[in-house]
């Protein structure tokens, strides 16, 4: 597991870790279901919702906002993929401040590309962060 936290304009965190599900889609759906069960954090999937690009081994992704224990709202992008090098599934989750959706998406693109340098076309929407800056 890799976990890198830093402060800038708000709280930022990048986490990379292996996952045990059979497919990226199954993994991101399970993570979303667990988050939706509640607990002390408010959780909302943001448009475009949960995305799966293609077949069984295709990358999957969700963008969401949540409130931490102090009630501060954050944006996160959770990207699940099958590594070409070892065939294992991994998650890359990038967290940032609620007003930084475009920056969170852009940082996620950079991290995914660092893991997929030879396969950057595997998840086409990674090339353009897009998205608006609203909380939605």
LUMVO-703845 format. One line per 4 residues: number of its first residue (from 1); their letters; for each residue x, y, z of N, C-alpha, C. Coordinates in steps of 0.05 Angstrom, whole numbers, plus 32768, in hexadecimal, padded with zeros to 4 digits. Example, Ala and Ser with C-alpha at 12.3 -4.5 7.8 and 13.67 -1.06 7.14 Angstrom:
# residues 2
1> as> 8108,7F8E,809C,80F6,7FA6,809C,8108,7FBE,809C | 8101,7FD3,808E,8111,7FEB,808F,8102,8001,809D;
# end
This chain:
# residues 136
1> xxxx> 8011,7FE8,8000,8000,8000,8000,8012,8019,8000 | 8009,802D,7FF2,8016,8047,7FF0,8002,805C,7FF9 | 800A,806D,800B,7FF8,8082,8015,8008,809C,8017 | 8002,80B0,8007,8010,80C9,8008,7FFD,80E0,800E;
5> xxxx> 8001,80ED,8025,7FEF,8103,802D,7FFF,811D,802B | 7FF1,8132,8023,7FFE,814C,8022,7FE9,8162,8024 | 7FF2,8179,802D,7FE1,8190,8031,7FE8,81A5,801C | 7FD4,81B0,8011,7FD7,81C6,7FFE,7FC0,81D8,8004;
9> xxxx> 7FAF,81DC,7FF0,7F96,81E9,7FF4,7F82,81D4,7FFE | 7F84,81CC,8017,7F74,81B6,8021,7F83,819D,8024 | 7F75,8188,802B,7F81,816D,8030,7F82,815E,8016 | 7F99,8151,8011,7F9C,8140,7FF9,7FA8,8125,8002;
13> xxxx> 7FA0,8110,7FF4,7FAA,80F6,7FFB,7FAA,80E4,7FE2 | 7FBE,80D4,7FDE,7FBF,80C1,7FC8,7FC4,80A6,7FD5 | 7FB3,8093,7FCF,7FB6,8078,7FD9,7FB6,8064,7FC2 | 7FC9,8051,7FC3,7FCB,803C,7FAF,7FCD,8022,7FBF;
17> xxxx> 7FBB,800F,7FB9,7FBB,7FF6,7FC8,7FAF,7FDF,7FB7 | 7FB7,7FC6,7FBE,7FAB,7FAF,7FAF,7F8F,7FAA,7FB9 | 7F7E,7F9F,7FA8,7F63,7F97,7FAF,7F5F,7F7A,7FA9 | 7F4B,7F6E,7FB6,7F48,7F51,7FB4,7F32,7F47,7FA2;
21> xxxx> 7F21,7F59,7F98,7F0B,7F51,7F87,7F15,7F46,7F6C | 7F03,7F39,7F5D,7F0B,7F2C,7F44,7F0E,7F40,7F2D | 7EFF,7F56,7F2D,7F00,7F6A,7F17,7F00,7F86,7F22 | 7F0B,7F99,7F13,7F0A,7FB5,7F1C,7EED,7FBF,7F21;
25> xxxx> 7EDA,7FB7,7F10,7EBE,7FBF,7F13,7EB3,7FB5,7F2D | 7EB8,7F9B,7F33,7EAE,7F8F,7F4C,7EBA,7F9E,7F64 | 7ED4,7FA5,7F62,7EE2,7FB2,7F78,7ED7,7FCE,7F7D | 7ED3,7FDE,7F68,7EC9,7FF9,7F6C,7EAC,7FF8,7F75;
29> xxxx> 7E9C,7FE5,7F6C,7E80,7FE3,7F75,7E7F,7FDC,7F93 | 7E90,7FC9,7F9B,7E91,7FC1,7FB7,7E99,7FD8,7FC9 | 7EAD,7FE7,7FC0,7EB6,7FFE,7FD0,7EA0,8013,7FD2 | 7E91,8017,7FBC,7E7B,802A,7FBC,7E65,8021,7FCF;
33> xxxx> 7E5E,8007,7FCE,7E49,7FFD,7FE0,7E51,7FFF,7FFD | 7E6A,7FFA,8003,7E74,7FFC,801F,7E72,8019,8028 | 7E7B,802C,8017,7E7A,8048,801E,7E5D,8052,8022 | 7E4B,8048,8012,7E2F,8050,8014,7E21,8046,802D;
37> xxxx> 7E2C,8032,803A,7E20,8028,8052,7E20,803C,8069 | 7E30,8050,8065,7E30,8066,8079,7E47,8066,808C | 7E40,8065,80A5,7E54,8068,80BA,7E54,8086,80C0 | 7E6B,8090,80C7,7E6D,80AC,80CF,7E72,80BF,80B7;
41> xxxx> 7E74,80B4,809F,7E7A,80C5,8088,7E63,80C6,8075 | 7E5D,80DF,806C,7E48,80E2,8057,7E56,80DE,803D | 7E49,80CE,802B,7E56,80C5,8012,7E42,80C9,7FFB | 7E4B,80D5,7FE4,7E3B,80D9,7FCD,7E4C,80D5,7FB4;
45> xxxx> 7E43,80C3,7FA2,7E51,80C0,7F88,7E4A,80D8,7F77 | 7E5E,80E3,7F6A,7E5A,80FA,7F59,7E5A,80F2,7F3C | 7E4D,8102,7F2B,7E4D,80FD,7F0E,7E6A,80FB,7F04 | 7E71,80EA,7EF3,7E5F,80D9,7EE3,7E58,80BE,7EF0;
49> xxxx> 7E5B,80BC,7F0A,7E54,80A3,7F18,7E6A,808E,7F16 | 7E63,8075,7F19,7E76,805F,7F17,7E79,8059,7EF9 | 7E92,8058,7EF0,7E98,8053,7ED4,7EA8,8039,7ED1 | 7EA1,802A,7EBD,7EB0,8012,7EB6,7EB5,8014,7E98;
53> xxxx> 7ECE,8011,7E90,7ED5,8014,7E74,7EDA,7FF9,7E67 | 7EC5,7FED,7E5C,7EC9,7FD4,7E4D,7EC2,7FBB,7E5B | 7ED2,7FA6,7E57,7ECC,7F8B,7E61,7ED4,7F86,7E7D | 7ED7,7F6C,7E83,7EDB,7F63,7E9E,7EF3,7F6E,7EAC;
57> xxxx> 7F09,7F70,7E9E,7F22,7F7A,7EAB,7F26,7F99,7EA7 | 7F11,7FA6,7E9D,7F13,7FC3,7E98,7F15,7FD2,7EB2 | 7F23,7FE9,7EB1,7F25,7FFB,7EC8,7F09,8004,7ED0 | 7F06,800B,7EEA,7EED,8015,7EF5,7EF4,802D,7F07;
61> xxxx> 7EE1,803F,7F09,7EE7,8058,7F18,7ECD,8064,7F23 | 7ED0,8071,7F3A,7EBA,8081,7F45,7EC6,809B,7F50 | 7EB6,80B0,7F4D,7EBD,80CA,7F59,7EA8,80D0,7F6E | 7EB0,80D8,7F85,7E9D,80DC,7F9B,7EA6,80F2,7FAD;
65> xxxx> 7E93,80FB,7FBE,7E99,810E,7FD3,7E91,8101,7FED | 7E9F,8109,8002,7E98,80FF,801D,7EA0,8114,8031 | 7E94,8111,8048,7E9A,8122,805F,7EAB,8112,8073 | 7EC1,811E,807C,7ED1,810F,8090,7EC6,8112,80AC;
69> xxxx> 7ED5,8109,80C0,7ECB,8109,80DC,7EC6,8126,80E6 | 7ED4,8139,80DB,7ED0,8155,80E3,7EBB,8163,80D2 | 7EAE,8155,80C0,7E9A,8161,80AF,7EA4,816F,8097 | 7EBE,816D,8091,7ECA,817A,807A,7EC5,8169,8061;
73> xxxx> 7EBC,8175,804B,7EB6,8167,8032,7ECF,8165,8021 | 7ED3,814C,8016,7EE9,8146,8005,7EDE,8139,7FEB | 7EEE,813B,7FD6,7EE9,812D,7FBD,7EFD,8117,7FBA | 7EF4,8100,7FAF,7F06,80EA,7FAB,7F01,80DD,7F90;
77> xxxx> 7F16,80D2,7F84,7F13,80C2,7F6C,7F20,80A7,7F72 | 7F11,8092,7F6E,7F19,8077,7F74,7F1B,8068,7F59 | 7F33,8061,7F51,7F38,8054,7F38,7F42,8038,7F3D | 7F35,8023,7F32,7F3D,8007,7F36,7F46,7FFC,7F1B;
81> xxxx> 7F5C,7FED,7F1B,7F67,7FE3,7F02,7F76,7FC9,7F06 | 7F7A,7FBA,7EF0,7F8A,7FA2,7EF0,7FA5,7FA9,7EE5 | 7FBA,7FA5,7EF4,7FD5,7FAC,7EEC,7FDE,7F99,7ED6 | 7FEA,7FA5,7EC1,7FF4,7F96,7EAB,800C,7F85,7EB4;
85> xxxx> 801D,7F90,7EC5,8036,7F83,7ECD,8032,7F6A,7EDD | 801F,7F6A,7EF1,801C,7F52,7F02,8000,7F46,7F01 | 7FEE,7F52,7EF2,7FD3,7F48,7EF0,7FC1,7F4B,7F08 | 7FCB,7F59,7F1D,7FBC,7F5D,7F36,7FAB,7F77,7F34;
89> xxxx> 7F96,7F78,7F45,7F85,7F8F,7F46,7F8F,7FA3,7F5B | 7F8D,7FBD,7F53,7F96,7FD2,7F65,7F81,7FE9,7F65 | 7F82,7FF8,7F7B,7F72,8010,7F7D,7F85,8028,7F80 | 7F7E,803E,7F72,7F8B,8057,7F76,7F74,806A,7F7E;
93> xxxx> 7F77,8075,7F96,7F62,8088,7FA0,7F70,80A3,7FA6 | 7F66,80B8,7F99,7F70,80D3,7F9D,7F5B,80E3,7FAB | 7F62,80F0,7FC2,7F50,8100,7FD1,7F5A,811D,7FD0 | 7F47,8130,7FD0,7F4E,814C,7FD0,7F37,815D,7FDB;
97> xxxx> 7F3B,8177,7FDC,7F26,8189,7FE7,7F0E,818A,7FD5 | 7EF7,8190,7FE0,7EDD,8190,7FD1,7EDD,81A2,7FB9 | 7EEC,81B8,7FBA,7EED,81CB,7FA4,7F01,81C3,7F8E | 7F0F,81AC,7F92,7F24,81A5,7F7F,7F1F,818D,7F6E;
101> xxxx> 7F06,8189,7F66,7EFF,8171,7F56,7F11,816E,7F3D | 7F15,8183,7F2E,7F25,8181,7F16,7F42,817A,7F1D | 7F4D,8185,7F32,7F68,817F,7F3A,7F6B,8163,7F44 | 7F57,8159,7F53,7F57,813D,7F5C,7F57,812A,7F44;
105> xxxx> 7F46,8130,7F30,7F45,811F,7F18,7F5F,8120,7F09 | 7F6B,8138,7F07,7F84,813B,7EF9,7F9B,812B,7F07 | 7F9C,812D,7F22,7FB0,811E,7F31,7FAC,8100,7F2E | 7F93,80F7,7F2E,7F8D,80DB,7F2A,7F98,80D2,7F0E;
109> xxxx> 7F94,80E2,7EFA,7F9D,80DB,7EDF,7FBC,80D7,7EE0 | 7FCA,80E9,7EED,7FE7,80E7,7EEE,7FF0,80CD,7EFD | 7FE2,80C7,7F13,7FE9,80AF,7F22,7FE3,8096,7F12 | 7FCB,8095,7F05,7FC4,807E,7EF5,7FD8,807B,7EDE;
113> xxxx> 7FDF,8090,7ED1,7FF2,808F,7EBB,800E,8085,7EC4 | 8016,808B,7EDC,802F,8082,7EE6,802F,8063,7EEA | 8018,8058,7EF0,8015,803B,7EF2,8010,802E,7ED7 | 8006,803E,7EC4,7FFF,8033,7EAA,800D,8040,7E93;
117> xxxx> 8026,8047,7E96,8035,8056,7E82,8033,8049,7E66 | 8034,802F,7E65,8033,8021,7E4B,8016,801C,7E42 | 8003,8023,7E52,7FE7,801C,7E4C,7FD4,8034,7E53 | 7FDC,804C,7E4D,7FCD,8064,7E55,7FB2,8066,7E47;
121> xxxx> 7FAE,8058,7E31,7F94,8059,7E23,7F80,8046,7E2F | 7F88,8037,7E43,7F77,8022,7E4F,7F5D,802D,7E5A | 7F5E,8046,7E64,7F46,8052,7E70,7F45,806F,7E64 | 7F38,8072,7E4D,7F39,808A,7E3D,7F33,80A4,7E4D;
125> xxxx> 7F20,80A4,7E5F,7F19,80BE,7E6C,7F2F,80C7,7E7F | 7F44,80B7,7E83,7F5A,80BF,7E94,7F6A,80D5,7E87 | 7F68,80D8,7E6D,7F78,80EC,7E5F,7F6E,8109,7E63 | 7F55,810C,7E69,7F49,8126,7E6D,7F3A,8127,7E87;
129> xxxx> 7F44,8135,7E9B,7F37,8136,7EB5,7F1A,8140,7EB4 | 7F15,8156,7EA6,7EFA,8160,7EA3,7EEC,8163,7EBE | 7ED1,8164,7EBD,7EC1,8166,7ED5,7EC0,8183,7EDE | 7EAB,8189,7EEC,7EA9,81A5,7EF6,7EB3,81A7,7F12;
133> xxxx> 7EB4,81BF,7F1C,7EBF,81C4,7F36,7EA9,81C4,7F4B | 7E90,81C1,7F44,7E7A,81C3,7F58,7E7A,81AA,7F6A | 7E6E,81AE,7F81,7E6B,8198,7F94,7E58,8184,7F8A | 7E43,818B,7F7C,7E2E,817B,7F71,7E1F,816C,7F86;
# end
